Amino acid sequence: QHAEQFEVVGSGPLNIICFRCIVSRSDPVELETLNRLNKQLLVAIQERGIAVVSPLVINNDTFALRMCIVNHRTQMSDMDHFMQQLLR
């Protein structure tokens, strides 16, 4: 639903999702700017207590966020809330 603003940069058979904010697919942003934005996003998520998200660096130059969903009670509404908070 928000593929214009975010991209999945890695996923696997586990409950881990790696993603980053890209601002806009139709108007690409420089990698350095995206890295700074995603670092700020990580801090904001942690400081606001939205979720526990950890940093990830891909190919030594791309900063992304990694989220591991481990609570067996997590529902799609929780993920919707997380996305709403990210967009905010």
Backbone as a ProteinNet text record, in pm:
[ID]
protein_1_A
[PRIMARY]
QHAEQFEVVGSGPLNIICFRCIVSRSDPVELETLNRLNKQLLVAIQERGIAVVSPLVINNDTFALRMCIVNHRTQMSDMDHFMQQLLR
[TERTIARY]
81.6	0	85.9	203.1	289.4	419	411.1	530.1	592.7	520.8	577.5	677.3	655.1	739.6	839.1	811.6	897.3	929.4	1045.9	1079.4	1133.3	1099.6	1153.1	1289.3	1391.6	1527	1575	1494.6	1531	1425.8	1401.1	1310.4	1351.2	1302.6	1339.7	1232.1	1266.2	1165.9	1125.7	1198.5	1165.7	1071.2	1048.3	957.4	1031.7	1134	1214.8	1187	1168.2	1149.1	1250.5	1319.8	1416.9	1363	1358.4	1296.7	1363.7	1330.8	1378.2	1279.8	1282.6	1201.9	1276.2	1206.5	1268.8	1207.4	1114.3	1042.8	949.1	1003.7	919.3	990.1	923.8	981.9	987.2	889.6	881.5	979.4	1033.6	1129	1244.1	1338.6	1445.6	1526.5	1571.9	1651	1789.7	1891.8	2029.9	2044	2132.6	2154.7	2193.8	2284.7	2327.2	2209.7	2124.2	2006.6	1911.4	1891	1804.2	1863	1993.9	2057.8	2036.3	2055	2031.2	1885.1	1794	1651.4	1616.9	1668.7	1637.3	1700.7	1816.8	1876.8	1790.1	1740	1650.5	1519.8	1470.3	1347.3	1366.7	1480.4	1511.6	1508.2	1572.7	1576.6	1436	1359.1	1222.4	1135	1146.5	1068.8	1104.3	1233.4	1278.4	1240.6	1262.1	1232.2	1083	999.4	854.7	796.3	879.9	833.1	735.8	745.5	654.1	683	810.1	850.7	1000.1	1047	1190.4	1241	1311.5	1364.5	1514.9	1589.2	1735.2	1791.1	1913.6	1974.5	2031	2042	2096.9	2170.4	2289.7	2363.5	2383.2	2343.6	2351.1	2460.9	2547.5	2656	2743.7	2759.4	2844.8	2802.3	2683.4	2646	2497.2	2413.8	2269.7	2218.1	2170.2	2117.2	1969.4	1930.6	1791.1	1751.3	1627.4	1572.5	1532.2	1551.8	1517.6	1420.4	1310.7	1210.2	1182.2	1185.1	1158.2	1031.2	929.8	801.6	801	808.5	819.8	700	617.6	502.9	395.1	355.9	257.4	118.8	101.3	-28.1	-32.1	75.6	79	-28.3	-104.9	-211.1	-185	-257.1	-241.2	-271.5	-362.7	-393.7	-271.8	-188.6	-64.8	30.5	36.9	123.7	69.5	-62.6	-123.9	-90.4	-97.4	-63.7	83.4	171.3	313.1	333.4	267.1	280.8	226.4	115.7	60.3	160	225.9	324.6	447.4	488.2	601.3	570.1	451.7	412.2	399.6	367.3	354.1	489.5
-120	0	126.3	122.3	240.5	219.4	146.4	113.5	235.8	344.9	467.8	530.7	511.5	575.1	481.9	351.6	254.9	140.2	79.2	-39.8	-147.6	-269.9	-384.8	-413.7	-419.7	-445.7	-585.6	-658.4	-795.1	-860.8	-984.3	-1064.2	-1209.7	-1291.4	-1431.9	-1518.8	-1642.8	-1737.1	-1710.3	-1622.1	-1590.8	-1471.6	-1423.2	-1311.6	-1178.5	-1165.8	-1044.3	-972.4	-840.7	-759.7	-645.7	-625.2	-517.5	-418.7	-291.8	-192.6	-57.3	34.6	171.4	266.7	387.4	493.3	542.2	555.7	605.4	737.8	788.6	913.8	901.2	876.7	867.4	788.7	688.9	613.6	698.9	785.6	865.3	982.6	1019.1	1128.5	1083.1	1003.3	944	1047.7	1005.4	1089.3	1028	1112.3	1064.7	966.9	869.7	767.5	827.9	925.5	987.7	1051.2	1116.7	1181	1075.9	968.3	859.5	795.1	776.8	717.6	805.8	937.4	1028.7	1022.5	1023.5	1017.5	890.2	776.7	649.8	639.1	700	703.9	786.6	899.1	983	909.5	836.3	759	651.9	585	483.8	544.3	657.5	724	765.7	821.5	865.3	747.7	635.4	515.8	469.8	466.3	420.6	518.8	648	747.5	756.1	738.3	746.1	614.5	510.6	382.4	311.4	336.3	276.7	128	94.8	-44.8	-55.4	-176.7	-200.4	-238	-144.9	-161.3	-143.2	-222.8	-213	-167.6	-113.9	-68	-183.3	-158.7	-256.8	-180.1	-224.2	-163.6	-270.2	-237.8	-330.9	-283.1	-374.2	-343.8	-226.8	-208.8	-104.6	38.1	57.5	195	228.1	129.7	154.5	126.4	231.3	218.9	182.1	82	37.9	1.8	-35.9	-71.9	-218.4	-284.6	-426.8	-444.2	-510.2	-534.9	-684.5	-737.9	-880.1	-890.5	-949.7	-962.3	-1095.8	-1088.3	-1211	-1238.7	-1139.9	-1161.2	-1238.7	-1352.7	-1436.9	-1372.1	-1265.1	-1195.4	-1077	-1056.2	-947.2	-970.7	-866.7	-874.4	-772.5	-785.9	-693.7	-550.2	-533.2	-398.4	-335.8	-417.8	-367.4	-317.1	-390.7	-350.3	-224.4	-214	-92.7	27.9	10.1	117.8	158.1	59.6	86.9	171.3	133.4	208.3	349.9	365.6	500.2	586.9	529.6	603.4	637.4	545.7	572.9	690.9	690.1	795.7	931.3	925	1048	1111.6
0	0	0	61.2	68.7	-8.5	-117.3	-196.2	-262.4	-270.8	-326.7	-229	-96.8	3.4	71.5	70.1	137.5	43.6	65.2	-12.2	80.3	49.4	121.5	60.8	145.3	95.5	131	204.9	237.8	323.9	294.4	377	358.2	443.4	434.6	492.7	522.4	572.6	717.4	785.2	923.7	929.3	1046.8	1066.4	1070.4	987.6	982.3	850.8	862.6	742.1	746.4	636.3	624.9	521.5	559.6	472.9	492.5	403.1	418.7	352.9	402.1	343	219.6	107.9	-14.7	-58.9	16	-7.9	-126.9	-246.1	-365.6	-474.6	-527	-639.3	-765.5	-782.2	-904.2	-904.9	-789.3	-778.3	-688.4	-741.8	-661	-582.6	-464.7	-374.5	-362	-345.4	-331.1	-215.2	-231.2	-129.7	5	5.6	132.4	205.5	131.5	190.3	246.2	171.6	219.2	344.2	347.1	465	588.1	572.9	685.8	730.4	635.2	666.9	742.8	698	763.1	901.3	921.1	1055	1148.7	1099.3	1179.5	1209.4	1112	1129.5	1236.9	1235.2	1336.5	1477.1	1493.5	1624.7	1667.3	1575.1	1607.3	1649.8	1580.6	1614.9	1755.6	1784.5	1915.9	2025.8	2002.9	2105.8	2136.6	2036.2	2056.6	2105.9	2113.7	2165.5	2073.4	1945.7	1848.6	1832.3	1820.3	1799	1827	1834	1847.6	1708.6	1650.6	1515.3	1524.7	1451.7	1457.8	1322.7	1323.2	1198.7	1117.1	988.9	895.5	786	751.8	640.9	534.2	413.7	300.9	205.6	164.5	69.6	114.4	243.3	301	268.3	209.2	176.7	190.2	209	214.9	355.5	422.3	557.4	549.2	626.8	627.3	770.8	786.6	916.4	914.7	1027.4	1037.4	1153.3	1123.7	1226.6	1231.6	1351.5	1372.6	1456.9	1401	1469.7	1543.1	1677.6	1755.9	1845.6	1870	1957.2	1882.2	1934.5	1866.4	1862	1936.7	1936.4	1839.2	1765.2	1668.5	1562.6	1536.2	1436.4	1326.1	1217.5	1106.1	1150.9	1244	1293.3	1362.1	1426.1	1486.4	1378.4	1269.6	1159.3	1091.7	1080	1024.6	1111.5	1243	1335.9	1320	1306.6	1286.2	1160.2	1051	925.3	940.3	1009.2	1030.5	1105.4	1205.7	1283	1199	1110.8	1021.3	930	875.9	782.7	852.9	980	1058.6	1077.2
[MASK]
++++++++++++++++++++++++++++++++++++++++++++++++++++++++++++++++++++++++++++++++++++++++

